[in-house]
Amino acid sequence: MTLLISTWIKFFFLFAPFFVVSMFLALTRNETPAERRTTANKAVLAAGCTALVLFFFGNTLFEVLGITIDSFRVGAGILLFLSAISLVKEGIRTNAQLPDAPREDSSVVPLAIPTIIGPATIGAILVYGSELQGVDLIFGLAGMFLALLALLILLHAANWLERLLGNTGLNILSKVAGLILAAMASQIVLTGLTGFLTSVGAIN
């Protein structure tokens, strides 16, 4: 149960939910409430399917590319840290470079990918999927889908959140999420470096 809760929290912040909510509001600003709900469902479903594939085929990908889990930890941690810096420095922009004309279906691209499942998120999911084994894998998977469920609930409550918090409130929450992501990224990098140094020491 502890692993389930900790994994859920990690993935929740990994998906940068308040950044996703702000982008969702921007991308669906010309849609009706019913259309917004449909877009939210499709986006989270697409993100869930993508995350599921990444979660289970991480080890295979490592073997095909001929890289170690520790080297990937370092790379994924750096990408995650850059995303965290972006959240802390820039916050969220509900009108960032988006045309006024009605958009086509944005649920998969760009909402699911790369807004929810971006490069840094992909790397982190691969790392977590490769680290967890046996029963822990089931709890880790459940934690990831609980985080996606929480994200879906936030997207369905996006209109209410926008009225309640305003753009300033969403920016503050996004920056807090960025700080937590930075700490997670540091932990991933340090774990990768420790594993690498340990393996080098064992060889020598």
C-alpha positions in Angstrom: 0.0 0.0 0.0 2.9 2.4 0.8 4.4 1.7 -2.7 1.0 2.3 -4.3 0.5 5.7 -2.6 4.1 6.8 -3.2 4.0 5.8 -6.9 0.6 7.5 -7.3 2.0 10.7 -5.9 5.2 10.5 -8.0 3.2 10.0 -11.2 0.7 12.6 -10.3 3.4 15.3 -10.2 5.3 13.7 -13.1 2.2 14.4 -15.3 2.4 18.1 -14.3 -1.4 18.3 -13.8 -1.8 22.0 -13.5 0.2 22.7 -16.6 -1.9 20.1 -18.4 -5.1 21.8 -17.1 -4.0 25.2 -18.4 -3.1 23.8 -21.8 -6.4 21.9 -21.9 -8.3 25.1 -21.2 -6.4 26.9 -24.0 -6.8 24.1 -26.5 -10.5 23.6 -25.9 -11.6 27.2 -25.4 -13.9 27.1 -28.4 -15.5 23.8 -27.4 -18.8 23.2 -25.5 -18.7 21.5 -22.0 -19.7 18.2 -23.6 -17.0 18.4 -26.2 -14.5 19.3 -23.5 -15.4 16.2 -21.5 -15.0 14.1 -24.6 -11.6 15.6 -25.3 -10.5 15.0 -21.8 -11.5 11.4 -21.9 -9.8 10.8 -25.2 -6.6 12.6 -24.1 -6.2 10.6 -20.9 -7.1 7.3 -22.6 -4.4 8.0 -25.3 -1.9 9.0 -22.6 -2.7 5.8 -20.6 -2.2 3.5 -23.6 1.1 5.2 -24.4 2.3 5.0 -20.7 1.3 1.4 -20.6 3.4 0.4 -23.6 6.4 2.4 -22.2 5.9 0.9 -18.7 6.1 -2.7 -19.9 8.6 -2.5 -22.8 11.3 -0.4 -21.0 13.6 -3.4 -20.5 13.2 -4.6 -24.1 14.0 -1.1 -25.3 17.1 -0.9 -23.2 18.3 -4.2 -24.6 17.7 -3.2 -28.2 19.5 0.1 -27.8 22.3 -1.5 -25.8 22.1 1.0 -22.9 22.0 0.4 -19.2 19.2 1.4 -16.8 21.7 3.7 -14.9 22.7 5.7 -18.0 19.0 6.1 -18.9 18.3 7.2 -15.3 20.8 10.0 -15.7 19.4 11.1 -19.1 15.8 10.9 -18.1 16.5 12.8 -14.9 18.2 15.6 -16.8 15.2 15.9 -19.1 12.8 15.9 -16.2 14.9 18.6 -14.5 14.8 20.8 -17.6 11.0 20.4 -17.6 10.9 21.3 -13.9 13.0 24.5 -14.6 10.6 25.4 -17.4 7.6 25.1 -15.1 9.2 27.1 -12.3 10.5 29.9 -14.5 7.7 30.2 -17.1 4.7 28.8 -15.3 1.7 28.3 -17.6 0.3 30.3 -20.4 -3.3 29.8 -21.3 -3.0 31.6 -24.7 0.6 30.5 -25.7 0.9 30.6 -29.5 -2.5 29.2 -30.1 -4.6 30.5 -33.1 -8.0 31.9 -32.6 -9.6 29.7 -35.3 -11.3 26.5 -34.1 -8.8 23.6 -33.9 -9.2 20.0 -35.1 -9.3 17.2 -32.5 -6.5 18.1 -30.1 -7.0 15.2 -27.7 -4.1 13.0 -28.8 -1.8 15.6 -30.3 -0.8 17.9 -28.7 -2.8 17.2 -25.4 -1.9 13.6 -24.8 1.4 13.8 -26.5 3.5 15.8 -25.8 1.6 17.8 -23.1 0.8 14.8 -20.8 3.4 12.3 -22.1 6.4 14.5 -23.0 10.0 13.5 -23.5 10.9 13.8 -19.9 7.8 11.9 -18.8 8.6 9.1 -21.3 12.0 8.7 -19.8 10.8 8.6 -16.2 8.1 6.0 -17.1 10.7 3.8 -18.7 12.9 4.0 -15.6 10.1 3.2 -13.2 8.8 0.3 -15.3 12.3 -1.2 -15.5 12.9 -0.8 -11.7 9.7 -2.5 -10.5 9.4 -6.3 -10.6 6.8 -8.9 -9.5 4.1 -7.6 -7.2 5.7 -4.2 -7.1 5.1 -3.9 -10.8 1.4 -4.3 -10.2 1.3 -1.6 -7.5 3.4 0.7 -9.7 1.1 0.2 -12.6 -1.9 0.9 -10.3 -0.3 4.0 -9.0 0.3 5.3 -12.5 -3.3 4.8 -13.5 -4.6 6.3 -10.3 -2.5 9.4 -11.2 -4.1 9.4 -14.7 -7.5 9.1 -13.1 -6.8 12.1 -10.8 -5.7 14.0 -13.9 -8.9 13.1 -15.7 -10.9 14.4 -12.7 -9.0 17.7 -12.8 -9.6 18.0 -16.5 -13.3 17.5 -16.0 -13.2 20.2 -13.3 -11.1 22.5 -15.4 -13.8 25.2 -15.8 -14.4 25.2 -12.1 -10.7 25.4 -11.4 -10.3 28.3 -13.8 -13.0 30.3 -12.1 -11.8 29.4 -8.6 -8.0 29.9 -9.0 -7.7 32.1 -12.0 -4.6 32.1 -14.2 -2.4 33.4 -11.3 -3.5 30.5 -9.0 -2.8 27.9 -11.7 0.6 29.4 -12.3 1.5 29.2 -8.6 0.4 25.6 -8.4 2.4 24.8 -11.6 5.5 26.3 -10.0 5.1 24.2 -6.9 4.7 21.1 -9.1 7.9 22.2 -10.9 9.8 22.2 -7.6 8.6 18.7 -6.8 9.6 17.5 -10.3 13.1 19.0 -9.8 13.5 17.0 -6.6 12.3 13.8 -8.3 14.7 14.5 -11.2 17.6 14.9 -8.8 16.8 11.6 -7.1 16.7 9.8 -10.5 20.1 11.3 -11.5 21.7 10.5 -8.2 20.4 6.9 -8.3 21.8 6.5 -11.8 25.2 7.9 -10.9 25.4 5.7 -7.7 24.6 2.6 -9.8 27.1 3.5 -12.4 29.9 4.2 -9.9 29.0 0.9 -8.1 29.2 -1.1 -11.3 32.6 0.5 -12.2 33.9 -0.2 -8.7 32.8 -3.9 -9.0 34.5 -4.2 -12.4 37.8 -2.8 -11.0 
